[in-house]
Amino acid sequence: MTDLILKALDLFKWFFRLLGVDYEIFRILIWVKLTVDNRQEKSMVQRKGKKEMSNSMLKVTIIYALMGIFLGLLLLGIQSAFTSMVMVFSMVMVMTAVALISDFTSVLLDTTDNAILLPRPIDSRTMATARITHIVIYILMITLALTAVSIVMGTIKFGPLFPIAFIVALFFAVLFVVFLANVFYLLLIKISSEDHFRDIILYFQIFMAAFAMGSYQLLPRLMEMDALKGFTLPIRWWTYFLPPAWMASSIDMAVNGDFSAAKIVMSLTGVVIPIASVYIVIKYLAPGFSQALLQMDATGSASDEKLYAAKKKGKFQTFLSRIFTANSSEQSVFQLSWKLSSRDRKFKLRTYPTFGYMLIIAFILSVYRGEGNLLENIQNLPSTGKYLIFLYIGCLVIPIVVLQQRFSDQHEASWIYYSFPFASPGDILKGSLKTMVVKYGFSVFIPLSLFVFLVWGPHVLDDIVLAFLNMIIASLAIGIMVRKDFPFSKKASSAAESQKGMTGLLTFLFPAILGGIHYGLTLLPYAIPAAIVIAMGIAYLGMKLLGQTTWKMIS
């Protein structure tokens, strides 16, 4: 596949030389990047066990091809060619941007190859162009896979001119998305520090991951295909500012012969602006982007303000650790786990999207059920008993955090647990679990409890207490099951496999069972107060059992 891509690039060597790029060096850089890229894990493709990753790009394209079936069905379901193409290109461009940010932020911001390349006679324009071309190649592969079914369906529906027009429009759409991504990154670099920049990108990734998972649940329920079938997007002044409409216009002209003034203007816009944007990126933005990355590396040391902020946060962590831990060993691990979970970006990326996703699930189960008026369902919410759904969504999230806190990219540093004189590894496990419950359990459960209390009233206060205790019990159950591993001591690439076995199943099953028991107790008088006492005893015994972990039990 790499050789085929390089031969395709050779057809455009004149264009790269016109931009002032040293094509021979550029070609070598692309070959290296594609070879390495094939061996790296992607957000959708994880390595299994110790087997070396290979052909990851091919595997990713297959996954996107399967996802593209939905776009093909959408194209068939809408009669208007222009409207269907606007919707298809809207989804393709959004998913392209998501893939660009989720898989290629590290590539775009990576400066580790500078130590090898900068001492060589390679100009910054060639380096930056190779980086951008690498991204364009990857995104083109994704978009072609994502739209493969749409191309087939469109050819059947609109005729043989459709695939040619569609692929050309798709190429310009990818160029424009890459341009917007570069402008977005460059502006962030200019207005923020390195830490803030990477945090912004991280939270954007988290938002998009939660949005993608939530859309998978919400969109099929909200969309009515009968209404979409006859829908036609009107041509208004604002239509000229929609990039998907630019691409759709050229396809409409090719398959339907619609050469109206509006379609001609939008089609020309869809060609001129992407080409101009590529020229601007390579000629002006790319050198400035590389220089900005170098400046970020040069100014990456901690400033006095950062040190002061870290010291201030440390006092708060120390205060909490003194309240919730039983001895100095637990206290030190509590503070360590708190800091590691705050600094580990991949840990956040694995866990934070779950928070938003679970809230969407709670909304679907309690408010939007596909029947009745949405506003009426919200108004009738206090008269239902669905407050347990919101409470146990919190109970479901925290065991997932406990399961994921074993993994880290810096897992080799876990030797520190063996270098300190801990009397028992149980103190390490208890301190870490308490961190997850306090930091994430309180953050999730307190807002949900306030919402439940305000909507359903004071009579559900005992249910809130019991649900919170059940959250602790479920977290303890998962913590006991995985107590052979210290926090942040396993390789992050094995995190996906942890969700597939019995432990991953029980992560969801424990809260569900406890929620079912809780619902049954609401039907019995005085059962909830009695259950609270029992749950407190179980939580105490569970914490004691976790604390009795011996060194022989640690893997």
N, C-alpha and C positions, 0 to 999 in steps of 0.2 A: 504493500500500500504506500509506503514511504517513497519508493522509486517512482511510482505512478504520479504522486503529487509533485515530485521534483521535476519530472518531465513536463507536467502541465505548467509549472512555473517558468520553465525555459522558454515557453512560447511568449512570455511577457517580459523577457530580459531587457528589451528595448525601453520599456516603460520605466523599469527600475533605474536603468542607466540615465534616463532623462531626468529623474529626480535626484541625481547625484549620488547614487548608491553604488558601491563596489560590488558588482554582481557575483563574482567568483567567491569572495569571502562571505557574502550574503547567503549563497547557496549552501556553503559548508555549515554555517550557523543554523540554517533551517533543518538540514539533515540531522545535526546533533539534537536539536530541540524535539524533532518528531520522534527520533529513536528513544530519547529519554522519556518523552511523553507516553509512549506505548508501554513503558515499564512502570508507570506511576499509577497509583490508585486514584479513582475519581469519586465524586460524591455519590454516584449511582453504582459504581463497581468497586467492590472490596476484595482484597486478597483472602483466600481461604487457607487457613493454617499457615504452614511455612512455604507453601508453593510460591515460586517467583511469579510476579505479575507479568503477563505478556498480552499484547494485542488489546489493551484496555480501550483504545479508541474505537476499535471495531465493536467491542461489547457495548460501549455507550451508544453507538449509532443504532444497534439492534434494539436497545431499550427505547430510544426515541422513536424508532419506526413503529413500535407497538403502540406508543402513546399517540402517534399520528393518525391512528384509525379513527379517533374521535373527530379530528379535523376533517377527514374525508367524509364522514357521515354528515357533519355540519354543512359541508359544501353541497352535498346531494339534497339536503333538506330545505335549502333556501333557493327560491326560483331565480331571483335577480343575480346575475353574474357579478355586477359591481358590488352589491351588498354582501354577497357571500365571500368575495375576495377581500373586502375591507375587514370582515370578521376574522377570516383565516390569517391575514397578514398581521392583524392586531395581536392575535394569540402567538403567532410565530415570533414576532418582534419582542414581545414581552418575555416569552420563554427563552429566546436567544439572550436577552439581557440578563435574565436570571442565571442561565448557564455560564455566561461570561463572568458574572460576579462570583458565583459559587465555586467554579472550578479554576478560574484564571486570574483571580485577584492576586494569588501568590506568585503567578508568573509575571504579571504586570508590575508588581512591586518588588520582585526579587532582584537583589543587587549582588548576590554571592558570586555570579559569574564575572563581575567587574574585576575581581582580583586576578583572574586569568586573562581577560580580554583587554583591559585598559593598558597594561604595559605593551601590548602588541600594536602594530600600526593599523588600528581599526578606528574609523571615525565614528562619532556618536550617532550620526544619521544612519549609518549602515546597521549599527547595533539596535537602534530603536525601531528601524524598519523591519528587521528580522523578528523582533519581539512582536510587533503588531501583525506582521504577515502570519506568524505562527498562530496567533489568536484567530485571525480571519479564516485560516484553513480549518481550524477546529470547529469554529462556529458554522462555517459552510457545510461541513460534514454533518453537524447536528441538524441544521435546517433542512438539508436535502433528505436526511432520514426522517425527520419529523413530517415532511410534506410529501413523502413518497406515495402514500395512499391518496392524498389529495391530487397529486399529478395524474394518477391512474383514473380516479373518479372524474376529474375535470376533463380528461381526454375523452372519456366515454360520453360525458354530458355536453361538452362544448366543441369537440372536434380536434383535429390534429395540430392546429396552430396553438392550442392552449399550452402544451408542455414547454414549447420554445419561449413563449411570452412569459410564462410563469417563472421559469428558471432564470431568465434575464432579470425580471423584476425582483426575484429573491436575492440575486447577487447584489443589486443596488441597495436592497433593504438591509442586508448584512453590513455593507460598508457604512451605512448611515448609523446603525446601532453601535458599531465599533467606534465611530467618531464621537457619538454622544457619550459613550463610556469613557473615552480618553479625556474629553472636556470635563466630565464629572470628576474624574480622579484628579486632574490637574488643578481644578478649582479648589478641591478639598485640601490638596497639598499646600496650596498657596495660603489658605485661610486657617489652617489648623496645624498643630504640632504632630509629630510622628505618632505618639500614643493616642491622641484624640482622633487622628486620621484612621488608624487601624481599628479603633473602637467604633467609629461611625460605620466603617465598612462591615465590621462584625455584626452590628445591630441591624444593618440593612439586610445582611444575609439571613439573620434570624427572622426578621419580619417577612422576607420573601419566602422562606421555608414554611413559616406558619401560614402565610397567605396561600401558598400553593396547596398545602395539605387541607386547609379549610375550604378552598375553592373546589377541591375534589368532592367534598361533601355537600357544599351549598349549591353550586351551579346546577347540577342535574335536577335538584329539587325546585330551584327558582325558575329555570328555563321552561318555557312552554313552546314546543316545536310547532304547534298549530299556528301560534301567533307569529313565530319567526318565518314560517314558510312563505307568507305573502308580504313580509316586511320589505320595504324599499328605502334605502338611505337617501334622504333628499340632498340636493346640491344647494348648500347655503354658503355664506361668506366664510364660516368657520371650517367648512369641509376642505378648503384650500390649505389649511394649516395641519391637516391630519396626514402624517407620513404613510399610513396604510392606504389612504385614499389615493395617494400619488401612484402607488404600485398597482392598485386595483384598476385605475383608469387605463393604464397601458394594456392590461389584459382585456378589459372591456372593449377597447378599440380593436384589438387583434381578433377577438372571437365574435363580436357582434357588429363590428364596423361602425361603432358610435364615435364619429369624429366631430362631436360638438366642441364648441370653444372651451367649455369648462374641462372636458376630458383631455383636450390637447394641452392646455396650460398645466394641468396637474401631472400629466405624463412627462412633459418636459421638465417640470420641477423635480420629479422622481428620478431623473437622469442627471440633471445639472448639479443639484445640491449634493448627492452622494459623491460624485466625482470631485467636486470642489472641496468637500469635507476631507476626502482622502489626501488631496494635495495640501490642505492646511495642516492636517495631522503630521504628515511626513516632513513638510518643509519648515513648519514653524513650531508646532506643539511637541513633536517627538524629541527634538534636541532639548527643549525646555523641560520636558518631562524627565528625561534622564538626569539633567542637571539638578532638578528638584529632588530626585531620589538620592543623589549623592549628598546634597545638603542635609537631607533628613538623616542619613547615616552619620554625617559629620557632627550633627547637633543632637545625637541620640542620647547623650548622657543626661543624667537626672539633674534638674535644676533645683534651686533652693525651694521654689514654690511646690514642686513635686514632692520633695522630701518632707516639706511641712505638711502637705496634704496626707501623705502616707503615715506620718507620725500621728496626725489627728485621727485617722481611721484606726490606727493601731490601738489607741487608747479606748476606743469604743469596743473593739474586739476583745481587749483585755478585760473590760468591764463585764461583757457578756460571758466570757469564759469563766470568770470568778463566780458568776451566778449559777451557771448550769453544769459545772463540772465538779467532781468529788475530790480530786487530788491534783497535784502539780503536773503529773504525767498527762492526764486527760486535758488539763488546761493548755499545755504546750501544743498538743496535737490538735486541739480545737482551733487555736490561733493559726497553726500551720495549714490546716485544711481550709480554713476561711480564706487565707491569702492565696493558696494554690487554686481554689475554685474561682477566685476573682481574676487571676492572671491567665489561667489556661483558656485561651480563646476557643480551642476545639471542644473543650468540655462544655462551654456555653453554647456552642453551635449544635452539640448533640442533645442538649437538655432544654434550653430556653424555648425553641419552637414548640415543644410539647405543651408548654403552658398555654400559649394562644390556641393551639389546636384543640386542647381539651375544653377550653371555654366555648369554642364553636360547637363541639359535640354536645356540651351541656345545653347550649341554645337550641340546637336541633331537637334534642330529646324532650326538652321542657316547654319550648315556645313554638317552634316551627315543626309541625308534624305532617305537613303536606295537606292539611285539611283545615277548613275554617279560615276566618280572617286573622291575619297576623296581629293586628292591633287589638282585636277582641281576645286573642289568646294571651297577650301580655296583660290586659286588664283583668282577665280571669285567673291569672297566676296565683294570687293570694288564696283563692278558694280551693286550690289543688294541694296535693301533698308532695309536690315535686321538688321541694327544698332539699331533699336528700340527694338528688342528682347533683346539685351544685356543691354540696358538702363533700360528696364522695369523689367528685372530680379532683378535688384537692388531695384526697386520700390516694388517688391513683397516681398523681404526678410525683409525689415525694419518693415512693419506692423506686420509681424509674431513676430519679436523681441518685439514690443510694446505690443502685445497680451500676450506674455509669461512673460514679466517682472513683472506681477502681482503676480507670484507664487514663493514660497521659502519654504525650509524645516524649516527655522527659522521664520515662519510667525507670531509666538506669539510675536515677538519683535516689531510688527507694532504699539504697544501701544505708541511708542515714538512720532508718528505723533500727537497724542492727548495731549501729555504732553508739547509740545512747543507752544508758543503763535502765531500760524499762523493766520493771519487775515482772510484768505480764503483758503480752501482746493485746490482751483484752482492753487495757487502758487506751491503746492506740485506736482500736476499733470503736470503742465507746465514744472517745473524744471526737472522732471523725463523724460518726453517725449523729451525734448531738449537734455538730456543726450544720449538717444537712437539714436536720429538722428545724433548728432555730433560724438558719439563714433563709432557707427556701420554704419550709413548712409554714413558718409564721408569715412570710411574704405572700404566699398564695392563700393560706387558709383564713387569715384575718380579714382581707377584703371580701372574700366569699361569705364569711360569717356575718360581716356587717350588712352585706346585701340581703342575705337570708333573714337576718333579724329585722331589717327595715321593711321588707316586703311581707313577711309572714307574722311578725310580731313577737312579743316576749315569750309566748307559750312554746316556742321551738328552742329556747335557750338550752334546755337539757339535751336536746338532740345535737346541738352544736358541740357541746362538751363531749358527748359520747363519740361523735364523728372524729373529733380531734384525737381522742385517745385511741380510736381505731386506726387513725393515720399512723400514730406512733407504733402500734402493734404490727401493722403491715410492714412498716419500715424496719422494725426489729426482726421480723420473720425473714425478710430478704437479706438483712445484714448478717443474720446467723447462717443462712444458707451459703453466703459467699465469704464467710469469715476467714477462709484460707488465704485471702488476698488482702494485702494492706492497701490503704487509699492511695490512688495515683501511682500504682506499682506495676501495672500491666500495660502492654503496648496498645496504643489507641486503635491500631488497625484491627484488633480482635474484638472491638466493642460491638460491631454489628453481629458477630457470631453469638455474643452473649444473649441477644434477644431471641435467638432461635430455639434454644433448648428448653428444658423444663423450668429453669430459673426464670427465663423470659416470660414463659406462660404464667407462672405463679405470680409474677409481678403484677399482672392484670387480674389474676384470679383471686388473690387474697382480698384486695379491696372490694371486689364484686361480691364475694361470699359475706364479708363483714357488713356490706351495705344491705344485702338481702336479709341477714339476721336482724339488722337494725330496723328495717321496714316491718318485719314480722313483730318486733317488740313494740312498735308504735300502736299495734292493734290490741295490746294487753295493758290493763291499768297498772300504773306504778312500776312497769317493767323497765323503763328507761333509767330511773334513778338507781335501781338495783343493778342494772347492767353497767352503769358508770363505776360503781364500786368494784365489780368483777373485772372490768377493763383496766382499772388502776392496778389491781393485783397482778393481772397478766402482764401489763407493761413493766411493772417492777421486776417480776420473775424473768421476763425476757431480757431486760437490761442486765440482770445479774448473771444469766446464762451466757450472754455475749461477753461479759467481763471475765468469765472463767475460761476463756479460750487460752490454750497453752501453745508454747512454741512448736510443739510437735504437730499441731493442727495447721500451721502456716506452711503454705507450699513454697 
